[in-house]
Amino acid sequence: MADERESADVTLRIPAQAEYVALARLALSAVSRLLELDADDVADLKLAVTEAATCLMPEEGEADADPLSFFFHVGDDGLTMAVEGGTGPGRHDEERELGRAIIRATVDEFAYDDRSMRLVKYARAAAS
């Protein structure tokens, strides 16, 4: 029973504004507990989710952006996260590339397009 992980799906939808991203970080913290990740891994994932959301947010002052949707799936193999929505790239190319580099450094898998990002963090095997 110790090797079985609880499976969970959490979806969160927020306005595409920086002040709401803290809610996604809180949801991620709660979901991460199901995987028993260490504090450094959770901090890395919070940074990755923040960068993903920021990459999809409109530029400051731009109106009528689609909300951001966060999907978290905890499975036996780890945590899969997706961030979708916003208005597409609201940052300059250099800023988006820096954000993507940060995400790549903090997760095990990363894929993206102009309107979504998918991030995966694999669970570590329990020590025997």
N, C-alpha and C positions, 0 to 999 in steps of 0.2 A: 504494500500500500504506500510505502514511502516514496516509490518512484513515480507514482501516478500524480499528475498535476490536474488541478481543477481547470476546466475549460470555461472561458467567459468571453462575452462580446459586449463592448460598451460603445455607444455612439453619442457624440456630443456635437451640437450645432451652435455656433456663436456668431455674432456680428464680426465682420472682417476688420476689426480694430484692435490695436495692440493691447489696450487695457483689458480685453477679454481673454487673452491667451493664458493668463494665470489659471483660468478655469480648466483649460486643457492640461496644464501642468499638474494640477491637483488630481484630475481624473487619472492621468498617467501614473502618478504616485500610488494611488489606490490600486490600480490594476497591477502594477509592478510587484506589489506584495504577494500576489498569487504565485509569482515565480521565485520568490525569496532572493531577489537580486541584491547585491551589496550596494552600499550607499554611493560608491563611485559610478557604478553602472546606471543607477537611477538618475544621478546628476547628469551623466552623459546623455541619457535619453531625454531628459527635460530640455537640455540644450538643443538636441536634434529636433525635437518637436517645435520648439520656439523658432528655430531657424527655418524649418519647413513652413510654418505659418507665416513668418515674415516674408519669405520669398513669394508667397501667393497673395499677400495683401496689396491693396492698391496704394499708390503714392498718397502721402498725407494730403488731405483736402479733397481727394477724389470721392465723389458721391456715387451712390447706387451700386456698390459692390455686392456681389453675391455673398451670402454667409459662408463661413468656413465650417466644414464638417470634419470631425475627427472620428476615426474608427479604430478601435483597439480590439485585437483578438489574441487571447491567451490560449495557447494550445500546448500539447505535450512537448513540442520542439522549441517553443519560445514565444515571443511577442511580435505580432505583426501590427504595424500602425499605418494608417493612411490619412492624409490630409488632402482635402479637395475643396475647390471653390475659389472664392476671391474673385479677382479680375484678371488673373494671369500675372505675368511679371510686372510688378510695380516698382522694382528696384532697378538700378543701373546694372549693366552686364557684370561689371567687376564685383559689385556687392552680391549679386546672385551667385556668382562663382565661388566667392568666399563662403557664403552660407552653405553651398553644396559641399565644399571641401570640409567644413566643420561637420556636416552630417555624415559624410563618408568616414570620417575619423572616429565617429562615436557609435556607429551601428555596423552590423555584419553584412547587410544587403541594403541597397538603395537604388531606386528607380524613380524617374520623374518625367513629367511633360509640363507644358505651360499652365495646366489647371489642376495638377495633382502630384502628390509624392507618396511613395510607398517605402516604408522603413521596416527592417526586420532585425531583431536582436535574439540570437539563439540562447536558449537556456543552457547553463553549464550542467554537466552531469554531477550528481551528488557524489561527494567523496565516500569511498567505501571504507 
